[in-house]
């Protein structure tokens, strides 16, 4: 039985996705789950959030030794000298580990593109290539004893993200309250459906009985509106018109349901909206310097006065959001 995988994805960048994955991973750990985070974005932002520079330097050696990253785990397959290997996990906390990212992963894009059509020809190596991310994170999750895997992805619709999403059971979509995020939804929804249907077509053509494959469900769990400014507990007027269009756009393009909103007037009462997460501008620099989540900041980290109250608010925000995600994914019942 595989460990559930939740991908956080939007093909529009700059919405705070990596920060979201980082904080949700920590909160899941805080709630008692064993969590494996996997950085499948060649920009490696999640990895740099979890690890300091000294540890990052150790990940990417200058010599010919394979890196202790996700690329190191898929390197034998890419080079044609073997299959994927168990990833080296970076321990972040007792119940939280990381499969570190690697900029070299971008070199795997062409191989993933070439393998996709070859799966239709029952080519076994192509199935091993397309399923490589899933097999690596499942080996890592088993080693860590994880209850859940969280995947961070880059903002594009390329072959790396297609393989990463095929490795995912669920997808959470972070959005900014702007036109670009709405346009991103319109691209993302059809891409998810095409990839899901394409993978379902390929699975029966797997020639190897000994090669386990992901189901590729990539079921949309819901969306999160990120970094909105607030006035009197509501998004500022400049964002209102974009926020108001999110529920219908999500239904029509991600869920593929040409429906009316049926009484849903805004995202506050939209069951597909997990949360509106504020941009805690004053806390983020403190958290980055302390190398910890915002909701774990202490007075010694500079969280004093009004900051201390905000830290409590952040904890409640992420606790509520994380419980909703876990509940909807069937991992934790509230």
CORCOR-V132988 format. One record per run of one state. SS is the DSSP state (H for helix, E for strand, - for the rest). FROM is the first residue (numbers start at 1). LEN is the number of residues. If there is no record, write none. Layout:
[[SS | FROM | LEN] [SS | FROM | LEN]]
This chain:
[[- | 1 | 4] [E | 5 | 4] [- | 9 | 8] [H | 17 | 14] [- | 31 | 4] [E | 35 | 5] [- | 40 | 5] [H | 45 | 6] [- | 51 | 2] [H | 53 | 7] [- | 60 | 10] [H | 70 | 10] [- | 80 | 10] [E | 90 | 4] [- | 94 | 2] [E | 96 | 4] [- | 100 | 3] [H | 103 | 19] [- | 122 | 2] [H | 124 | 7] [- | 131 | 1] [H | 132 | 13] [- | 145 | 3] [E | 148 | 5] [- | 153 | 6] [H | 159 | 8] [- | 167 | 3] [E | 170 | 7] [- | 177 | 2] [H | 179 | 25] [- | 204 | 15] [E | 219 | 10] [- | 229 | 1] [E | 230 | 2] [- | 232 | 2] [E | 234 | 2] [- | 236 | 1] [H | 237 | 18] [- | 255 | 12] [H | 267 | 3] [- | 270 | 3] [E | 273 | 6] [- | 279 | 2] [H | 281 | 10] [- | 291 | 3] [H | 294 | 3] [- | 297 | 2] [H | 299 | 3] [- | 302 | 4] [H | 306 | 23] [- | 329 | 6]]
